[in-house]
Amino acid sequence: MEYVNTKTKIDYLIHICTAIMISSFIIFDMDYRVSYILLGMTILIFGLLALRNNFKIVVKIDSFHKYILAFIAFAACSSIWSYNYNLAMRKALTILEILICMSVLYIYYSRYNSLSDLYTILMVSGFIVTIYSFYRYGIATIFLVLGRGDRLEDIFSNVNSIAMIISVAIITYIYKVLFEKMKIFSTGLCSCLAIMGIIVIAATGSRKALVMLILGGFLLFAIRFKSSSFLITVLKVLIIILIMYYILSQLRNVEMFKGIVDRMDGLIAMVTGKGTVDDSASTRAEFITIGIEKFKKHPILGYGMGNSGKVLADVIGGKETYFHNNYVELLVCGGLVGTIIYYMIWLKPIKEILIYRKYDTTAILSIIMATILLAMDYGLVTYFDKLNYFYIMIMYICAKNLRRKRDESKESF
C-alpha cells in the first residue's frame, strides 16, 4: 500500500473538513439536521479524497471494519429477543451509518506515517467547541453561572459532551507541548484556548471532564519526566502528585470553580461513604444496582440493544432513560456476549499499541486516551456515540502505523 508523506492543498482542505465534522458532532448534537450535516461532510471529504488520489480509491476491509461490523450484526440480531424490535434495529443502523462515515476518514488517514495530524484535528475540534460555547452561551452568562456555582444548561448539546471534547483537546495540547515541538505562536494561541476551555469545563460542572483532565495531565507528565532510575522516577511522580494536589486544593478558594468542586465532593462522598452524596451520584448508583440485578436474569444475551429504557421503566417508572454506565448498559442490553464483542473493538488495537509502542511517541497519547475513555465509560453510555467511533478509528490507525514502522525498522537492519 502506498503511504502519503507529502501534503498538498487538498490534504489541508480534508483536515479542515474533518475538524469541522468532528466539532459538528457536538455543536449540532441537538439539531435535527445533524444527520444531513454528517452526510454532507462525508460526501465532501470523499470527493476531496477521490480528487487527491486521481479518482483511484482502494477500499480494503481491515480489522477496524470487521470488529465493528460484528457488533452491528449482534445489535441487529438482538432485535429477535428484544423488548422492542425497532429500538435494537435503530441502534444497529445508527452504528452502521457512523461506520460508513468513519470508513471514509479511515481510508484517507490510514495512509499517513504519523498520527500527529489526526490528534491536531482532534485538538482543533475541541477548541472550536470552546469558542462556539462562548459565542452561544455568551461570556456574561458563563461567568454569571460560575459566580453562582450553577451549571450551564443543555442548549446545543449535553454539557458533559461539551466539556469532555474540550478536555480531550487540552490533553492533546499538553501532549504536543511535552512531546512535540510547537511553534511559539501556536503554543501561545493554544494556551489561551486551553484557559478558555478550562473556564467552559468549570461552567458545565462536568466531573467526568475534570477527572479526564486531571488523569490525562498526570499520566502525560509522569511519562514525560520518567527516568531510567526507578527511585528517581518515583520521586518525580510524587512531586507531580504534590504539585497537582496543591493546584486542586487551591481551586476551592477560587469562586469560579466552586460549583464543579462541590459536585466532585458529592462524587467522592459516594465512593468513600463520608460526606453528602448529591442526587445525581446517588441516582446513577441506583441505576447501576438495578442494572446488575437485571443482568443476572438474562446474563448471556441481555434484553436487546437499545432497550435499556424499557428495562428501567419497568422498575422505576416514569420517563425512559439509560443506565449512564456503558458497562452496565451493555451487560443489560447485550449480555456477556454483546459486551465482549463490543470491547473487543477496543482491545484489538490497544494490545498492538502496547506491543509496538516504542516505534512512535504517538503511542503514548493513544494509550493514555484509551485508558481515560474506557475509564469514563463508567459514567457514560458511548457504544452508539459518533465521537466514540472517531476515537476508536484513531486507535486502529495508530496500531497500523506502529506495525508498519516495526516492519520498516526490521528491513533497515
Salt bridges, closest charged atoms under 4 A:
ASP11 OD2 - ARG52 NE 2.90
ASP31 OD2 - ARG33 NH2 2.74
ASP62 OD2 - LYS400 NZ 3.00
ASP117 OD2 - LYS7 NZ 3.28
ASP117 OD2 - HIS15 NE2 3.78
ASP150 OD2 - ARG148 NE 2.85
GLU180 OE1 - LYS176 NZ 3.05
ASP262 OD2 - LYS258 NZ 3.06
ASP265 OD1 - ARG252 NH2 2.73
ASP278 OD1 - ARG207 NH1 2.77
GLU293 OE2 - LYS296 NZ 3.54
GLU320 OE2 - LYS310 NZ 3.15
GLU352 OE2 - LYS348 NZ 2.75
GLU352 OE1 - ARG403 NH1 2.20
ASP360 OD2 - LYS405 NZ 2.34
ASP407 OD1 - ARG406 NE 2.68
GLU408 OE2 - ARG404 NH1 3.77
